[in-house]
Amino acid sequence: MEEMEANSLKDILIQRIQAINDEAFLNALKILTDSKVENDNYQLNQFEQEKIDKARQQYANGETFSQESIKQEIDSWLKSV
């Protein structure tokens, strides 16, 4: 993206953001921009990291299900509803 185009987009975004009064939406924008400004990589929080670590351990222990077995379980559940 050219610098001029980026600057124009920034100006448009600034104007639009100034017109927004929805605090929840503004907080969501802040989270989004914080993650980009701080680092181009998403940073996992502790809960997310713990879940990933647990999933990796389950995989290493062979605690997995095939896609076919999950599909069969879902089909069975849907038929019972």
C-alpha positions in Angstrom: 0.0 0.0 0.0 1.4 3.4 -0.9 2.0 5.9 1.9 -0.4 8.4 0.4 -3.2 5.8 0.3 -2.4 4.7 3.9 -2.6 8.3 5.1 -5.9 8.8 3.4 -7.3 5.7 5.0 -6.1 6.8 8.4 -7.8 10.1 8.0 -11.1 8.4 7.0 -10.8 6.0 10.0 -10.1 8.9 12.4 -13.2 10.8 11.2 -15.4 7.7 11.5 -14.1 6.7 14.9 -14.7 10.2 16.2 -18.4 9.8 15.3 -18.8 6.5 17.2 -20.3 6.7 20.7 -20.7 3.0 21.3 -18.3 2.2 24.1 -18.3 -1.5 23.5 -17.5 -1.0 19.8 -14.7 1.4 20.7 -13.3 -1.0 23.2 -13.3 -3.7 20.5 -11.4 -1.4 18.1 -8.9 -0.6 20.9 -8.2 -4.3 21.4 -7.8 -4.8 17.6 -5.5 -1.9 17.2 -3.5 -2.7 20.4 -2.7 -6.1 19.1 -1.4 -4.7 15.8 0.6 -1.9 17.4 2.2 -4.0 20.1 3.1 -6.9 17.8 2.1 -8.3 14.5 1.7 -11.7 16.2 -1.4 -12.5 18.3 -0.5 -13.0 21.9 -2.3 -15.8 23.7 -3.6 -15.1 27.1 -3.0 -17.6 30.0 -6.4 -19.4 29.5 -5.8 -19.8 25.8 -2.2 -21.1 26.3 -3.4 -23.6 29.0 -6.0 -24.9 26.6 -3.5 -25.4 23.8 -1.0 -27.1 26.2 -3.8 -29.4 27.3 -4.8 -30.2 23.7 -1.1 -30.9 22.8 -0.8 -33.3 25.8 -4.0 -35.1 24.8 -2.7 -35.5 21.3 0.6 -36.8 22.5 -1.3 -39.3 24.7 -3.3 -40.5 21.8 -6.5 -39.0 23.2 -8.0 -38.1 19.8 -11.1 -38.9 17.8 -11.3 -39.5 14.0 -13.3 -37.1 12.0 -15.5 -40.1 10.9 -16.3 -41.1 14.5 -17.2 -37.5 15.4 -19.4 -37.3 12.2 -21.2 -40.5 13.2 -21.7 -39.2 16.8 -23.2 -35.9 15.4 -25.4 -37.8 13.0 -26.7 -40.0 15.8 -27.4 -37.1 18.0 -29.2 -35.2 15.2 -31.4 -38.3 14.6 -32.4 -38.4 18.2 -33.5 -34.8 18.3 
